[in-house]
Every structure is written in structure tokens, then in C-alpha cells.
């Protein structure tokens, strides 16, 4: 199902507001997919001859409890599941197949997604998109069910099924360093570049082809007959990739915004 332009514009607005809230760090750019620094180049905050533990920052802290699980407990804007985003992670062990399916299941059936899908279905109802669903309670119910199915199928294909088959890591590794422009470019590039389970960078087959397969499944199975066309499938695919791209940009800067909000609360 196509995402409503109104809902899509909401994420664009988030990105437009990010420069004001994001805190940029040292201008030296680093790729979190690169191997961890040697003891000689470790952060000064770490005692000489040692490096931070996997999943910890330079001070040895474990943001969002990442070390033990390989995932996080974070939520975008304190609401939307953000369990596959790691901060200052460096080289961490790959997720097992069981872990990939477990974290995707946890995020796909999170309680907050019920009102989120309900909101999207309401916009779709108001715009009468995919008119074959009709109006009234029946039409709204069909749209709500379609959004739930679309999101769940796409999550599993891009985050668990294909990453397991292709041995790719579905997590987003935050850059956290460099200028706003550099970090934005890095986040956008993660749509096409991901980390393999071996730790090397490679083309993100899981995202690109996973979202394409999900678009085809949803379009030709439970969506209205009138919308079961190849052009519509490509349109849904493009919209989903665009949505995912904006989400990655938000994931890159959300930790900065969260820390700034936390500091304001402490100051008050």
C-alpha cells in the first residue's frame, strides 16, 4: 500500500528540523563499519593499552543496553520501535538467525504500531486512496488490516528472512561523527550499503530486494484488483524505499536529540 503523502511529508519535516536539534561532533569522518581502533588510537578517555568494550562508548558506557543483546531498547521519539539501531557499536558479533527473527517479531508486533497503522488507515480513508476498499467501517477495517500486513511483511523480509538467507546484518550502525551533511549522506547510503555477518560492507540486497518482494506480495494478494498492476507495484516499492531512507536519517540523529532533551530535563 502506498504511504499517504501526508504521512510521508511528516518524516520529511522531521529531517528538515534535525539540523536545529542535532549535535555535530568532531569533523573527522569515521565509518562505523570499519574495524575498531588499535590501542594506540583509542579514545583518550580509555586507559592506555585498552579499548572500549564492544557496544560501549569511549567512557565504557553501554547505551541502551546493547552489549548483552546485540540490539537496543531504544524508541524513536520515545515511541516507535528502534531496536535494530546501535550507537558507538564498533565491531560487534553478528546476530544469529534466531536473534534476527526475535527482534523483528518484537518490533513488528509492538503495541505502538496499532495506533500508528490506525492513523495511516484514517488518512487513506479520508483521501479515498485505493477506492476498491470502499468507505465506512468496512473500508477502514480493510485499510487498517492492509497497513498492518504491509508493515509486517516488509519488516520480516528486510530484517529477518533475507538477512538470514544472505548472511547480512539488519542493524543500523550510527555514525555519530562528522558534519551534519556527512552524517546525512552516510545514513542515506545505508539503504544501498550494509554490513555482512562477516563484518564487511556489501550491497544491501536485503533492503532493496526485500522491499521489492514485499511490495509484490502485498499488491497482488490482498489489495484491490484495480491496483494490482506492475506500475503500482513499482510505485509502492519506491515509496517504501523512500520512507526507509528518511527513517535511517532520523535514526542517525535521534540519539543526539534524545541526549539534548535529557540534558534539558536534568537542567530543569
WOZIPE-V829684 format. One line per field, one symbol per residue. burial: # if it has 24 or more other ideal C-beta (glycine too) atoms within 12 Angstrom, else .. A space follows every 10 residues. Layout:
burial->???
This chain:
burial->####..##.# #..##..#.. #####....# ###..#.... ..#....... ###.####.. .###.##.## ######...# ########## ##.##...## .###.###.# ..#..##.## #.###...## ..#.....## .######### ########## ####.#.### ########.# .###.##### #.###.#.#. ...####### #########. ..##..#... .##..##.## ########## #########. ........
